[in-house]
Each structure stands twice: as C-alpha cells, then as structure tokens.
Amino acid sequence: MSARLPQLCLLSAGLALALTLCAQSEAALEFIATNAYTVPKGQTLQKELWCYAGGATIAGTAQHDLFLLVDASAAAGKNEAGLWRRLISSAATNAALQADLPTIAVSGTAARDLWAMAPAIAIPGRIAGSARVAGLRLVEIPGQIDHTLMAYGETVRLAPGSRVSGDALILGQTLLLEGRVDGDASLMGATATLAGEFGGTVRVTAPKLNVLPGARFDGDLEYTATDELVLPEGVQLAGVLRRVQSPIETARTDSDWGLLIRTLGFLMAAFLTGLVFVALFPATTAVAHQHLELSPWRCLLAGFVTVALLPMVMLLLVLTIVGLPLAALLGCGYAIVLYIGKILTALWLGRRLLRGVQSAQKNAIAILAIGLLAIYALLALPFPVDIVVWFTFTCLGAGGLALAILDRRIPVFTVTKAPDAASPLPEK
C-alpha cells in the first residue's frame, strides 16, 4: 500500500487538475441557440462564443474565438423549402436573395479566430486572428484579417480597402479580389478576377482568369486556366508569370480506356458498398433519406460541420496522447462517413430523377444505380467543378447520416396490466 501511495497521490492530483481545467473551460464557453443573435456596438463578449441562430450580427468586441453557424430554418418566419428552391434556382438574382438570406455580419472586432458558416457572410470589421468562413451563397470581406483567411462560397469578394495580413485560401465559383493579401494566395474557382495587391506568390486554378489593370504582384503568378493569360497594361508583376498544368489534368492525359476502366471500377465498388449498407442498416438509410427529402439545406449545413469539425477533434485527441486509440477510431469512422455520404446522396438523387417512374420508386437497386451514374457523370466535369460537386454531395450525404444518427429514438416498451380476476368483464 505504501509503495502505491505516490502513484495514488499523483493520479489524484492529475484528476483534480483535469477537473479544474474542465470547469474553467466550461466557464469560459457560452453556447447560444436563438432566432437572431446580436452583439451591439460597445458591448464586449468575455467568453468564447458558440452560436446557432437564424442570423448573427457582431458589432461589438469579442475577446475570444467565435463559432457562428446560421441556418435558414432557425430564422423565425422563414420557409426553408422555399428558400432552398430559390437558392438552387439559376434564375434567381443576388439582389432578390439578399433580402431572404440569413446572414452573419461582423462589423466589430474579434480578438481571436472566427469560424463562420451561413448562406451569406459579411466582414466589414476586423478579425485579429484567422478567419475560416463558408458562405454558401456569398462571402464579402470589406474589412481586415490580421492572420490567415480560408473562405468558401459561391461568390467570394475581397472588397477595395480590405486586407489579409497572412496567407489566403479561397474556393468558390466566382472569385473577385480587389483588396490586398500580404502573404501567399491560393485561389480555386470557375471564374477568378484579380484587381488588388498581392505580397506573395499567387496560385490560381480557374478555367476563366481575368487580371485587371492596376493589379500588383510582388511575387510570382502561377495559374491554371483554359486560355493563355496575357497581362494588360498597368499590371505590375515583380515575379514570374507561369502557366501550370493541374495534377488532375495531368492524370487525365492517360488513355481514355484506362480512365473509363478506373471510373467503372470505382462505380461498381460504390454500388456494391451501397447495397451492403442498405441491407445492413435499412432504418438508418430511411431516416437519412427522410432528412434529405425534408431539409436538404439543414443536411448540407450539418454535413459541412461534420466534415470540418471531426479532423479538429481527432487532432486534439492525438495531442493528448491518451486519446490516440479514440482518434484512430474516429479516423476510421470519418472515412466511412465520407464514403457513405456519397451513397446516401446517390439514393436521394436517384429517387428524385426517377420520381416520374412509378415502377422504379420501390426498386432500391435501380435508384442507387441511377444516382451513382449521375454523380460520377458530374464528377467527370472539368476541374475544379468536379471538386465542388464532390464536396457538395459528400456534405449532403454526411449531413443526412449525422442527422439520422442523432435522430435515433430509444424504444419504449409498455406493459399492459392484466385485469384482476375478481373484476367483472365488460359487457359486449
């Protein structure tokens, strides 16, 4: 007993320290779920904020990290199905959508990092740390980011007067950079327009690339585009202009037969895996499909959160050393979720494509086959459209799977009491 006393004391001290740290971290966190959240000008947030709302406005000062998630269905009086139809309608205009889109607006100051996801995001204020934002429709940054920027959106704009003091990674369909990036900039989209100032190396992957007069590049400009880029007069380039072939395009220079065989192999593997998953987990598949049918917008948000947060959780577990086994288990689960997400999206997409064919509505094999064929056909689109398609479909399915897992109910068994022997039977 005396030999184990030092170990017991050390273990007790470690547990006490862990409980103290947990209590302090919990006291430093604030979780909020509401229809609309606002921090007015002059107010200071003393705690780290995790907020889920129908709209968020930060006009004051946040002394710790901000985690903001805005969902259309959380906004009071919003019709989620109608909003989703307007979002995916190509005929809708930005001006018409702007009135309905739930928005995150940071016009104040964040002393640390910002993590944000919403249909539309605007940052006219200052982020003293790094900003990692996903505006599914629009991201506009007229303000200042003191460290790195990671941004994803259908349209991403660095407005004139904006500044990113570190590196920038920007993904989207339409990219417009009119501000300044002090570090390196990596851009990937369908259309990219450069009209600002860049202190480091700029790497652009976009089928359509425009460089406007007045743009300034202190480093190299490397690009992958459909046409050869000719810089107009008035553009200042201190480094080298270099056209680079993307790794995906290099891989696609293989023979057409080899590419076709590989694609068919991946398609058959996904098809067989889907059949096994549906056979083993029919209830989970049905609930996930129901979520995708009723609320694809919520599934996309949940999928993005799942895909983004799980790697961070695994990294934290690895840093603790004792969490290595759990991190490995989560890593396996993460890979499964990413792969099964594509299959669940294929089932949802296949049923939608076969909606008019009554005889095929109850045939899971036909639904899965048509859905996977549609997904792999879209994945054959030119780079980087295929990456955007893969990411969107994976988030949709992963979100549906996550919501299905959270939606599971514990079965409730009720026992009917037998009538007493002395009690008379009811008359017929």
N, C-alpha and C positions, 0 to 999 in steps of 0.2 A: 504494500500500500504506500509506504513512504517513498519507494522508488518511482511510483507513478504520480506522486504529488506535484512535481514540477510540470509534468505534461498536462495534468488536470488544470493547474493554475494558468498555464499558457493557453489552453483551449478555452477556459472561461474568459480570459482577457480578450481573446480573439472574438468570441461570440458577443461580448459586451461592446467591443469596438464596432463590429458589424451592425449590431442593433442600433448603436448610436448614429452610425453613418446613414443607415436606412431611415431613421427618424428625421435626421437633418435633411436628407434628400427629399423626403416626402413633404417636410415643412417648406422646402424651397420650391415646390411644384404647385401649380394651380391648373386644375382641369375644369374646363367650362364647355357646356353644350347648350346652345341657345339659338334663337332665330336670327338675331343680329347682335354683334358684339362691337363695342366702340370704346376706345380709349381717347378721351378728349384731349385737346391741346392743354398742356400744363400739368397733366397727370402723369405719374411715374409708376410703372409696374416694377415691384420689388422682387417678384418671383419669376421663375421660368414658366412660360405660358404654353399650355396645350389646349387649343380651342377648336371645337367643331361647331360650325354655325352656318346660317344661310347667307351671311355677309359679315365681313370684318373690316373695321377701319381703325388704324393705329395712327393717331395724330399726336400722341404724347411721346413719352420716352420709355423704352423697355431696357432694363438693366441686365437681363439675361436672355437666353435663347427664346426664339418664338417658333412655335409649331402650329401653323394655321391650316385648317382644312375646311373649305367651304363647299357645301353640297347644295345643289338646286332643290332637292327635296326637303332640306332643312329650313328653307325660307318660307315664311308664313304666306299663304295665299298663292304659292307657286304651283303650277300644273307641270309636274315633272315630265309626263309623257308628251305634252305639247311642246315643252321646252326642248326635249330631246329631238323631236321631229324638226323643230326649227334649226337646231344645231347642225343636223346632218343634211339639211336641205341646201343644195348648192345655189338655189335662187335667193336665199336669204342674204341680206346685206349686213355689214358690220353695224351700221347705224341702227337698223331695226333690232338687232340682237342686243345692242348695248343696254337698252332700257330694261331688258329682262334678265341679263346675265348676272348671277351672283358674283360679287367682286371682292377681292382683297386689295385694300389700298393702304399703303404705308407711307404717310406723308410726314411722320415724325422721325424719331431716331431710335435705332436698335443698337444697343451697345455690343451685342454679340451676333450670333448667326441667325439667319432667317430661313426657315423651311416652310414653304407655302405651296398649296395646291388649290386651284379654283378654276372655274370657267374663264375668268378674266382677272389679271393681276396688274396693278399699277404701283410703282415705287418712285414717287416724286421726292421722298425723303432720303435719309442716309442710313446705310447699314454699315456699322463699324466692323463687323466680321465678314463672313462669307454669306452669299445668298444662293439658295438652291430652290428654284421655283418651277412650277409646272402650271401654266395657264392653258387649259385645253383649247381655248379659242384665241386668247390674246394675252401677251405679256408686253407691257410698255414700261420702260425704265427711263424717266427723265432725271433721276436723282444720282446718288453716289454710292458705290460699293467699294469699301476700303480693302477688301481682300478678293477672293475668287468669286466668280459667278458661274453657276450652272443653270441654264434656262431651257425649257421645252415649251413649245406652244405652236399652234397653227400659224400664228403671226407673232414674231418676236421683234421688238424695235428698241434700239438704244437711241433715245431722242437727242437732238442737239443740246449740248451742255451737260450731258450725262458723262460719268466717268467710272471706270472699273480699274482700281489700282493694281489688281493682280491679274491672273490668267482668266480666260473666259472660254467656256464650252457651251455652245448654243446649238440646239436642234430644233427643227421646225419645218414648216412648208414654205413660208415666206419670211426671209430674214432681212432686216433693214438696220444697218449700223451707221448712225450719224454722230455718235459721241466719240469718246476716247477710251481705248483699252491700253493700259500701260504694259501689261505682260503679253504673253502669247495668246493668240485667239484661234480656236478650232471651231469651225462652222460647218454644219451639215444640214442641207435642206434642198428643196426643189428649186427655189429662186433665192439668190443672195445679192444684195446691193450694198456696196461699200462706199461710204461717203464721209467717214470720220478719220480719226487719227489712231495709229496703232504703233505701240512702242516696241513690240517683239515680233516674232515670226507669226505670220497669218497663214493658216491652212484651211482651205475652203473646198468642200465637196458639194457641188451643186450642178445639175445639168445646165442651168442658166445663171451666169455670173455677170454682174454689172459693176464696174468701178467708175464712179462719177468724178468729174473734175473737182479738185480741191482736196481729194483724199490724200493722206500722208502715211507712208510706211517707213518706219525707221529700221525695220528688219527685212527678212525675205517674205515673198508672197508665193506660196505654193498652192496650186489649185488643181482640181479635177472637174472638168466641165465638158460639155458636148462640143463646143467650138473653141478655137484658139482665141485666147484673150489678147486684145490689143489695147494698151493703156491710152486713154485720151490725153490731150494736152492739159496741163495743170495738175497732174498727178505726180506726187513726189515719192520716189522709191529709192531708198538708200541701199537696199539689199539686192537680191537676185529674184527675177521673175521665173518661176519654174512650173511647168505642167507635169503632173504626176498621174500615172495610171493607178486607179484604186486596186487594192488586193482582190476585191470581189470581181472586178472586171478582168483582172489578170487570170483569176481562176476560171472565168467563163470563156477564156480563149481556148479551152480544151475542146476536143471534138464534140459535136452535137450528140453523137451516140453515147459517149461517156457521160455527158451531163444528163441525158434522158434516163440512162440506166440508174444513176445515183438518185435522181428525183423519184423514180418509180420505187426504188428500194426504200427511201425514207417514207414515201406514201404508204407502202404496204406495211412497214413497221408501225406507223401511226394507226393504221386501220386495225391491225391485229391487236395492238395495245388497247385501242378504244373498245373493241368488242369484249376483251377480257375485263376491262374496268366496268363497263356497263353490266356485264353478267355478275360480277362480284359485288358491286355497290349500286344496285338499282335505285335504292331510296335516295342516296346522296346525289346521284345523277339527276333524278327527277326534281329534287329540291333546287339544285343548282340551275337546272333549265328553267324552273319557275321564276327564280330570281332574274335570270337573263331576259325572260319574256316580259316580266312586270316592270323591271327597273334596270335597263342596261347602263344608264348613267351612273347609278349607285354602284353597280358591279365594276365599272371602269375605274371609279374612284377607289373602291376597296382593293381592286387588283393592283393599282399603282402603289397604294400604301403597303400592300403585302410585298410587292417586288422590291420596293425601296427600303423598307424597314428591316426585313429579315437579315440582309447582309450586315447591317449595323449591329443587330442583336448578336449575330454569330461572332463578329469581331470583338465585341465586348466580352463575350464568353471566353474567347481564346485568350484575351489579355488577363483574365482571372486565373488561368492555368487549370484550376479545378473544374472549370466549365468546358474543358476540351471535349469530353465524351458527348455532352449535350450539344456542343457546337457541331460536332461531326454528324449527330443525329439530325439536327436542324438543316445541315447542309444537304443531306440525302433527301429530306422532306422538301427542301426548297427546289431541288432539281425535279422532283416528282411533280410538284405543283406547277412549275413552268411547263412541263411536258403535257400534263393532264389538262392544263388550261387551254391548250390548243385544241384538244379533243372535245372538250365541253363547248368551246366556241364553234367547232365544226358541227356538232349536233344542233346547236341553236341556229346556225346559219343554214344548215341543210333543211331543217323543218320550215324555215322561212322561204327558202327557194322552192320547196315542194308544197307550199301552202295550198295551191290550187289543185293539186293532185290528191284526191281523197283516198285512193287506194294505197298511196305511199306514206300516208301520215302515221300509220302504226307499224311501219317497217323500219326498225332501227338500223338495219344494215344499209338500206338504201339511203336513209337520212345521213348516216355517218359518211358513207362513200361520197355522196354529192357535196357535203360540207367540206370534206378534206380536199376533194378535187378543186373546189372553188378557192380554198385557202392557198393551196400550192400553185394554182394558176396566178393568184395575186402576188405570191412570193416570187414569181418569175418576172415581175415588172422591173424596170431599170433601177439601179442604185441611185439615191438612197430610199426610194419609195418602198422597196421591199422591206427595209429595216423598220420603217414606220408602221407598215402593215403587220409585220411580225410582232412588234411591241404592243400595238393596239389590241390585236387578237389575243395575245398572251395575257395582257392585263384584264381583258373582259372575262376570259375563262377562269383565271386565277381568282378574280373577284367573286365570280359566281360560286366557285368552290369554297372560298373562305366564308362567304355568307351562308352557304349551305351547312358548313361545319358548325358555325355559330348558331344556326337556326335549329339544331337538333334539340328535341324535347325528351325529357325523361319520361318513360311510360308510367302512367298512373294506373294502378290496379285497384279496383273497388270490389269489396266483398259484400254481397247481399246477405243480410241476416235472415236466417231461416225462421219461419213463423213458429211461434210457440205451439206445442202440442195441444195445450188447453184452449188456445184461441180458436174461435169458430171460423170456418172457411167462408169467404164471401159468397153470397148467393149469386147465381147466374141470372 
